[in-house]
Amino acid sequence: MDSKQERELHKNAKELINQISVVLRTSQIHDTNNVALASAISRLVAMINTLVSQENILVLELRGEFFYINEYRIRYSLEYLLNFDFMVREFKKRELGNITFKGQIRSDDIKRFIKAFVDASFSQEPFNTIQEEMTNVRNIDVGVLKKVVEDESLDVRKMVKKTYFNAVSFTQGVINKIKSGEKVNIKKAKRVVESMVDQILEEEQLLLGMTAIKDYDEYTYHHSVNVSILTIALGQRLGMSRRLLTELGMVSLFHDIGKMDIPSEVLNKPSNFTDDEWNIIRKHPVWGLKAILKLKKFDDLTIKSAIVAFEHHMNFDLTGYPKARKKINIDLYSRIVSVADQYDAMTSARVYSRTPLSPDKALSIMMERAGTQLDPLVFKFFTNMVGVYPIGTLVMLDTRELGLVCESNQLFPNRPRVMIIVNETGNRIKGTIVDLTEKNEKDQHVRSIRKTLDPNKYNINLAEYLL
């Protein structure tokens, strides 16, 4: 294949993946007889048949984070980024590794595939459901997702937990080393953050779930790691490269390093701060700047870390602290960290605030601050990421069941996946996961959220369920 043919295939392949995504998204809103969906299916059928006539056979395969068509890797295109991202997530959720098109495809073939794809999202064995429903479709074959790491014993949840607690332990070690004047291993810090970046790209919802589990005894270290995870995930939504995500994760991890100079009797005070104590607290951005510059490694990362440590409480409209003597443009990293920092602080039981806010309450307060304290555009991306009901939110359903949100839904923010922990008769049960987009034969939603509740009032320990 010459380079011109290759470019043409690549262009057509990107458009094909995008069109499949459009069809699948539209099918989650409308039934197959809808005009918009029928039109999208016709366009997809024409694209597939054109490519099949050129290539004889067309294999669309997901490997890791990338799609391949007939062994050619399709590079992500910014205009299609959200649709590509949607496709990767949905294929993984259904354990679907590849689709093979051979011979002329008809609209009915695609409709059968859509039905199988939708049904699989409610199945305990999603790939088997797709395979069974596609048995009689002659010109479309499906294949199971191949794990990039072929290791049966590999428990993803355990890996995510290990990464998270390694990062907490590392952060604690770094702060203790800086306090005692020892040298900090920046390369190790980078490895810790890189593993978080890898898992955000692979298992975003699980790692975000770890940030919902709070532990006020070690607030400082958990908070630093939580903010790092939230900013990496947010940076991904903003379209940052892996290198920039690692950089953002690093500067976030050290954003609060100035707090190590706050006397422990002030930092760990169980009651409200006096004015004098607040004045001490407000010095930590300046102390953070000094602590980072004392590391004496003057490179790009040091400068960026120092800027974020100094600016993360300055506020979007420059009203925060330290006071800006003249109008400045606050760094993008600082604006991202500021959003993640506020959210995690509000939803954590800190020493001086034993009762945390529920995630949805924290978001509503932050919404009022968007445009003044917080960058409104960054905040908008953040709310899209965590959803209307962030992971860890306790909800009452219209079925009288209680559940914890365990996975957000980008397409339908008010219909996340929920772990049922109390059934309709009021008995605690071992969490069964349900998808709130599920509908019955009358095309009505099986479950909907009626209201959110405070897990503290119900003595619910998130760690017990989310771990």
Buried (B, 14 or more C-beta within 10 A) or exposed (E): EEEEEEEEBBEBBBBBBBBBBBBBBBBBEEEBEBEEBBEBBEBBBEBBBEBBEEBEEBBBBBEEEEBBBBEEEBEBBEEBEBBBBBBBBBBBBBBBBBBBBBEEBBEEBBBBBBBBBBBBBBBEEBBEBBBBBBEEBEBBBBBBBEEEEEEEEEEEEEBBBEBBEBBBBBBBBBBEEBEEEEEBBBEEBBEBBBBBBBBBBBBBBBBBBBBBBBEBEBBBBBBBBBBBBBBBBBBBBBEBEEEBBBBBBBBBBBBBBBBBBBEEEBBBBEEEBEEEBEEBBBBBBBBBBBBBBEBEEEEEBBEBBBBBBBBBBBBBEBEBBBEBEEEEEBBBBBBBBBBBBBBBBBBBBBBBBEEBBBBBBBBEEBBEBBEEBBBEEBBBBBBBBBBBBBBBBBBBBEBEBBBBBBBBBBEBBEBBBBBBBBBEEEEEEEBEEBBBBBEEEEEEEBBEBEEBBEBEEEEBEBEEBBE
